[in-house]
Amino acid sequence: MSTPGNGSVLERVRGLVREVAKFGAVGGLGVLVNLGVFNLIRHTTDLQVVRASVIATVVAIATNYLGFRYFAYRDRAKSGRTRELVLFAAFSAIGLVIENGVLYTATYGFGWDGSVASNVFKFIGIGTATVFRFWSYRTWVFKALPEAAEPAPELVAAPLPRPERRPEPVPEPEPANN
C-alpha cells in the first residue's frame, strides 16, 4: 500500500527506525554527559542535588543540540535557525522540568537522596523527558523537508487541448455614396 509522495508503509517504518536509532545515539551520549557532569558536580561541590542536576542537564542539552542538528537531523530543513534554536530551547526547558521534577520529587518528597538513589531517579527523569523530547523535536524543531509530490497521471498522459483559432471576419466595405 503506497500513497503518492509518502512512500510505502514499510519505507516509512524503516525511516522512523533510522530516526529513533540516530536520536538514541545522540541521546545516549547526552545521558553520559548528563550523568557525568551531575556526578562530577555532586562529588566536587556542595551544591544541592537538583541544582547540580539542572546544570548537568543544561550541559547535556547543548551537547545534544549539536548532535541532533549535525547528525540525527542533518537532512532536515536548515532555514530559520533562530526559530529552530528558540523552539529547541523551549522544548528542552520543558524536558528539563520533567527530568528534574522526577529527581526533586524523589529527593524532597520521599527523602531518597543517597548517591545511588539520586542517580536512579535522575536516570528515570531523563527517560521520561526523552519521550517528550523525541516527539517535540521531530514534530516542531527539526521538521522533515516536504517530499516532492508526484504529478497526477492524468495530467502527464494527455496534453492540454489548444483552443481553436478562427479567423476574424473581415467587415464588408460600406457602399460609397456619390
N, C-alpha and C positions, 0 to 999 in steps of 0.2 A: 504494500500500500504506500503510495507516494503522492505527495502534494507538490505542485509547482513551487519552486523556489525554496522549499524546506528540506528536500531530500527524504529518503525513506526513514521509517521509524528506527530501524536498526542503525542507520548512519547517525541519527540524532542521539540515540542512546550511547553509541561509541564516542561521539563528541562530548557528551556530558561526562562519561567516564574519564576521558582525557582531561577535561577541565577539573574534575574532582581530584585527579591524581596530581596535577600541577598545583592546584590550590593546597593540597595536602603537603606537597614537598615544601612549598614556601611556608605554610603554616607550621610544619614540623620544625623548620629552622627557627621560626618565630617563637615556638614553645621553648626550644632550647635557650634562646636568647632571654626570653621572659623569665624562665626559672633560674637561669644562671645569674642574671642581674639581681633578681629577687633574693637569692641566697647569698650572693656577694654583699649586698646591702645589709641583709639581716645579720650576717656574721661579722661585719666590719664597722657597723654603726649602731647607734641606739634608737634608730627610727622605729616607730610603731609599725606593726605588721602590714596594715592596709596602706600606709604611706609608702612603704618600701615596695609594695605590690603595684601601686599606681605608677611609681617611677619606672619600674621594670616593664609594665605594660606599655607605657609611652615609648620606651626604647624599642620594644618589640614592634610596635605599630610603625615606627619609622623604618625599621628593617623590612617589615612586611610590605610596605608601600613599594619600596624599590623592587622587591621580588615579584610582586603582583604586576607592576607596570612593565618591567623589563623581562619577565619570564612567563608567568602564568597567563597574563592577558596582553602580551605584546602584540597580538594580532587584532586587538580591539581598537576602536576609534581613538585617535590621539588628538583630536581637536578639542578645544575647551579645557585645557589643563587646569585653569583656575577653578572651573566648575568641578572638575574631577577631584582636585585636592580638597575643595571645600566639602564635597559630599563624602569623600573618604574620611576626612577628619570628623565630620558629624556622625557617620555611622560607626567609626572606630570609637568615638566617645561613648556612644550608646553601648557598644560592646564592652568598653572599659567599665561602665557602671554595672553591667550584667556580671562580668567576670569578678570584679571586686566586691560586688554585692553578696555573692556567694561566700567569699572569704570573710567579709565583715560579719555576716550572719553567723557563720561558724565560730569566729573568734569572739565576738562581743555578745552574740545572742546565746550561744551554748558554752562559751568558755573553752573551746577547743583551740588552744593557742600554742601548743607544742610545735617543735620543728617539723615533725612528720605530719601532724595534723594540718599545719599551715600549708605544706607542700601538696598534700592530698586535696584540700579544698581549693587551693589556687588552681590546681590541675583540673578539677571538676568545673570551676568557674570558667577556665579557658575553654574547655569542651562545650559548655553551654553557650558561651558567647560566640564560638566558632560557627555554630549552626546559623545564628543570626547574621554574622558577618558574611558567610558564604552567600546567603540569599541576597543581602543588601548590596554587596559589592558587584555581584553578577547582574543584578536587576537594575541598579541605579548608577553605580560608579563606572564600571568597565563594561559599558553596553556593547553588545555584539554589533558588528557592522551589518547593515541590511544586505541580504543576498540579492544578486541581480535577478530580477523577475524574468521568467521566460515569456516570450511573446505568445499570444494566443494562436493556436494553429490556424484557425480560420482567417486570421489577418495575414498570415505569412503565405498561405496557399493561393489565395485569389488576389490579383491586382485590383486596385480600386478602379471602378469604371470612369472613363473620361466623358465629360459632358459633350453632347453633340453640338457642333457649331454650325448653325445655319447662316447662310449669307443674309445680311440685312437687305430688305427690299429697297430697290432704288426708286426714289419718288419719280413719278412721271412729270415731265416738264409741263408747266402751266401753258395753256394756249395763249398765244400772243394776241393782243388786241390792237388792231390797226386802225 
